[in-house]
């Protein structure tokens, strides 16, 4: 299952509206096929693994990071494909909460005489599938808030100079983050001030993320959709409605890159699931522009709390990742 989870990550940011799933087929202690959800969500991971295994799939154990689908969409159900291939056992990490599946995939496998084990590496799978699970169960995508600034939480000098606070390695890592999200979102103020590209650069031809601007007032002309720029969505507030609109379009993972007012509003409304922070080794002082706008916090007990899950140097900067505390 650990192998299946690793290869499933290859689909993050690339498979919406479908989840990023991994599947590994093992027969007599040897991997005979593996696959992950392909760009755009099809083919599914199970189909890729079965095609790779061919006849060796008969009698094999399939390790799948999400319950095989049981409904007819653009492709036949993966549960039926596993049955037809003669797989002897299926080990899954999570039950799919999509009402079209929701246990029906496991039931169909058992009805065909296939042994099914559930909940293997469930916590790890749920963490990786947080975006998909959020869209299905909460009606909004997972939101990662990216913050890049100085020791004292500033993103620009008082005069607005911000290029560059962090180094080349950190900025390249941001493009990797963009690659692993379905959409990159900014506020109208950032769109007007920076005219950002909101695309992935330096990783070759990729499926570019959707560009989202939360509109408050006019925004400048941004590049049209092309091979280097994803679709552009300009959405009005309020933020919960905008997040619901993104979920309705199938988006599961959104990376917010500012500015401070949008960051503060997302935090204040409990819409941030993860912080991805880059801290540079400089201090700008109180006159510098803050990374986060006013939250209206009067007591420490009212402040949003996050727990540290990762911390490491990237070039000359520090990367630290935090998940929202329950």
C-alpha positions in Angstrom: 0.0 0.0 0.0 2.9 2.3 0.7 4.0 1.9 -2.9 0.4 2.6 -4.2 0.3 5.8 -2.1 3.6 7.0 -3.5 2.6 6.6 -7.1 -0.9 8.1 -6.4 0.8 11.4 -5.5 1.9 11.7 -9.1 -1.7 12.6 -9.9 -2.1 15.5 -7.4 -3.1 18.6 -9.2 -3.5 16.7 -12.4 -6.6 14.5 -12.1 -9.5 16.7 -11.0 -12.4 16.3 -10.9 -11.4 12.7 -10.1 -9.3 11.7 -7.1 -5.6 10.9 -7.5 -5.5 7.1 -6.9 -2.7 4.5 -7.0 -3.0 0.8 -7.7 -0.3 -1.9 -7.4 -0.9 -5.5 -8.4 1.2 -8.2 -6.6 1.4 -11.9 -7.4 3.5 -14.3 -5.6 5.5 -11.5 -4.0 6.3 -9.7 -7.2 4.8 -6.5 -8.6 3.1 -7.4 -11.9 1.4 -4.1 -12.6 1.0 -0.7 -11.3 -0.8 2.5 -12.3 -2.1 5.9 -11.2 -4.9 8.1 -12.3 -3.9 9.8 -15.5 -4.2 13.6 -16.4 -7.8 14.7 -16.5 -8.9 11.8 -14.3 -8.8 9.0 -16.9 -7.9 6.2 -17.3 -8.3 5.3 -13.7 -5.4 3.7 -11.7 -6.9 0.2 -11.6 -7.3 0.2 -15.4 -3.7 1.3 -15.9 -2.4 -1.4 -13.5 -4.5 -4.1 -15.1 -3.3 -3.2 -18.6 0.3 -3.3 -17.4 -0.2 -6.7 -15.8 -2.1 -8.4 -18.5 -2.8 -12.1 -17.7 -0.6 -11.9 -14.7 -3.4 -10.0 -12.9 -5.3 -13.3 -12.4 -5.0 -14.4 -8.8 -3.1 -11.3 -7.9 -3.7 -8.9 -4.9 -4.6 -5.4 -5.8 -3.6 -2.6 -3.4 -5.7 0.4 -4.1 -5.6 3.8 -2.3 -9.4 4.4 -2.7 -12.3 2.0 -3.1 -12.7 1.0 -6.7 -15.6 2.8 -8.4 -18.8 1.0 -9.0 -20.7 3.4 -11.3 -20.7 3.9 -15.1 -19.3 7.2 -16.2 -17.1 7.8 -19.2 -15.4 4.5 -18.4 -16.8 1.2 -17.0 -16.6 0.6 -13.2 -13.1 -0.4 -11.9 -14.7 -2.9 -9.6 -16.0 -4.8 -12.6 -12.6 -4.6 -14.3 -11.0 -6.2 -11.3 -13.6 -8.9 -11.3 -13.2 -9.6 -15.0 -9.4 -9.8 -14.6 -9.7 -12.5 -12.0 -8.0 -10.6 -9.2 -8.0 -12.8 -6.1 -7.9 -10.1 -3.4 -8.3 -6.4 -3.1 -6.8 -4.3 -0.3 -8.1 -0.7 -0.1 -7.2 2.3 2.1 -10.4 4.3 2.0 -14.1 3.9 1.3 -15.0 6.4 -1.4 -17.5 8.9 0.1 -18.9 9.8 -3.3 -22.6 8.8 -3.1 -22.3 7.0 -6.4 -19.8 4.6 -4.8 -19.9 4.7 -1.0 -19.2 1.0 -0.3 -20.8 -0.3 -3.6 -17.4 -1.0 -5.1 -16.3 -3.2 -2.1 -19.7 -4.9 -2.1 -19.5 -5.8 -5.8 -16.0 -7.3 -5.3 -17.2 -9.4 -2.4 -20.3 -10.5 -4.3 -17.9 -11.9 -7.0 -16.1 -13.9 -4.4 -13.1 -11.6 -4.1 -11.6 -11.2 -0.6 -11.6 -7.5 0.4 -9.6 -5.8 3.2 -10.4 -2.2 4.1 -8.7 0.6 6.0 -5.1 -0.2 5.3 -3.0 2.9 5.7 -6.2 4.9 6.0 -4.7 7.9 7.8 -2.0 8.3 5.1 -4.5 7.9 2.3 -6.9 10.4 3.9 -4.1 13.0 4.2 -3.2 12.6 0.5 -6.9 12.6 -0.6 -7.8 15.6 1.6 -8.8 17.7 -1.4 -11.1 15.1 -2.9 -12.6 14.3 0.5 -13.2 17.9 1.2 -15.0 18.5 -2.0 -17.3 15.5 -1.5 -18.0 15.9 2.2 -17.7 19.6 2.8 -18.7 21.1 -0.6 -15.4 23.0 -0.9 -11.9 22.3 -2.0 -8.9 22.0 0.3 -7.2 25.3 0.6 -3.4 25.7 1.1 -2.3 29.2 2.0 1.2 30.0 0.8 3.1 32.6 2.8 6.6 33.7 1.8 8.2 36.4 3.9 10.8 37.7 6.4 11.5 36.6 9.9 8.9 39.1 11.1 6.1 38.1 8.7 6.5 40.8 6.1 6.1 40.3 2.4 7.4 43.6 1.1 9.0 46.8 2.3 6.9 49.8 3.1 7.5 51.0 -0.4 6.1 47.8 -1.9 9.5 46.2 -2.9 9.1 42.4 -2.7 11.3 40.8 -5.4 12.9 38.8 -4.1 12.6 38.1 -0.4 13.1 34.3 -0.8 15.8 32.6 -2.9 15.7 30.8 -6.2 15.3 27.3 -4.6 12.3 28.4 -2.6 10.6 30.0 -5.6 11.2 26.8 -7.6 9.6 24.9 -4.8 6.5 27.1 -5.1 6.1 26.0 -8.7 6.1 22.4 -7.5 3.3 23.4 -5.0 1.4 24.9 -7.9 1.9 21.7 -9.9 0.3 19.7 -7.1 -2.8 21.9 -6.8 -5.7 22.2 -9.2 -5.9 26.0 -8.9 -3.8 29.0 -7.9 -5.8 31.8 -6.3 -5.1 35.5 -5.6 -7.1 38.5 -4.6 -7.9 41.4 -6.9 -5.4 43.6 -5.1 -2.5 41.2 -5.9 -3.8 40.8 -9.5 -3.7 44.6 -9.9 -0.3 45.1 -8.2 1.6 42.2 -9.6 -0.3 41.0 -12.7 0.8 37.4 -11.7 1.2 34.6 -14.3 -0.2 32.0 -11.8 1.3 29.2 -13.8 3.8 26.4 -13.4 7.2 27.1 -14.9 10.4 25.0 -15.0 8.8 21.5 -15.1 8.3 21.1 -18.8 4.8 20.7 -20.5 2.3 20.2 -17.7 -1.5 20.6 -17.1 -1.5 24.2 -16.0 -3.6 25.0 -12.9 -6.8 27.0 -13.1 -6.2 30.6 -12.3 -8.7 32.1 -9.8 -9.1 35.8 -8.9 -11.4 36.8 -6.1 -12.8 40.0 -7.4 -13.3 43.2 -5.4 -13.2 46.0 -7.9 -11.7 45.9 -11.4 -8.8 43.6 -12.3 -6.3 44.0 -15.1 -6.2 41.9 -18.2 -4.3 38.7 -17.5 -2.9 36.3 -20.2 -5.6 34.3 -22.0 -5.8 30.5 -21.6 -3.1 28.8 -23.6 -0.5 26.0 -23.3 1.3 28.1 -20.6 -1.7 29.4 -18.7 -4.7 27.6 -17.3 -8.3 28.7 -17.5 -9.1 32.0 -15.7 -12.0 32.2 -13.3 -12.9 35.6 -11.8 -15.3 35.0 -8.8 -17.1 37.4 -6.6 -17.3 37.0 -2.8 -18.4 36.0 -0.3 -15.6 33.5 0.1 -17.7 30.5 1.2 -19.8 30.9 -1.9 -16.7 31.2 -4.1 -15.2 28.0 -2.6 -18.5 26.2 -3.2 -18.4 27.4 -6.9 -14.9 26.0 -7.3 -16.1 22.6 -5.8 -19.0 22.6 -8.2 -16.5 22.8 -11.1 -14.7 19.8 -9.7 -11.7 21.5 -8.1 -10.3 19.8 -5.1 -7.0 21.5 -4.2 -6.5 25.3 -4.2 -3.3 27.2 -3.5 -3.8 30.7 -2.3 -0.8 33.0 -2.9 -2.2 36.3 -1.4 -2.5 39.0 -0.9 -2.7 39.8 2.8 -6.3 40.8 2.8 -7.4 37.6 1.1 -5.2 35.5 3.4 -6.7 37.2 6.5 -10.2 36.7 5.3 -9.6 33.0 4.5 -8.1 32.4 8.0 -10.8 34.4 9.8 -13.5 32.4 8.1 -11.9 29.0 8.8 -11.3 28.2 5.2 -7.5 27.4 5.4 -6.6 23.7 5.8 -2.9 24.0 5.3 -0.1 26.6 5.6 2.9 26.3 3.3 5.4 28.9 4.6 8.8 30.1 3.3 10.8 32.2 5.8 13.8 34.2 4.6 16.7 35.3 6.7 16.0 39.0 6.8 14.0 41.4 8.9 11.9 44.3 7.4 10.4 45.8 10.6 7.0 47.1 11.5 6.8 49.4 8.5 6.9 46.5 6.1 3.8 45.1 4.6 2.3 42.2 6.6 1.7 38.8 5.1 -1.7 38.5 6.7 -4.4 41.2 7.0 -6.4 42.0 10.2 -8.1 38.9 11.7 -10.0 40.8 14.3 -8.5 38.6 17.0 -9.0 40.0 20.5 -8.0 36.9 22.6 -5.5 34.2 22.0 -8.2 31.6 22.3 -9.8 33.0 19.2 -6.7 32.8 17.0 -6.6 30.1 14.3 -4.3 27.3 15.4 -2.1 25.0 13.3 0.2 22.1 14.0 3.7 21.8 12.5 4.0 18.7 10.3 7.1 19.5 8.2 10.2 21.7 8.5 13.3 21.8 6.4 15.7 24.2 4.7 15.3 24.9 1.0 18.3 26.8 -0.3 18.9 29.7 2.2 15.3 29.7 3.3 13.2 27.7 5.7 10.2 25.8 4.5 7.6 24.8 7.2 4.2 23.2 6.6 1.3 23.4 9.1 -2.1 21.7 9.2 -5.1 23.2 10.8 -5.7 21.9 14.4 -9.0 20.3 15.0 
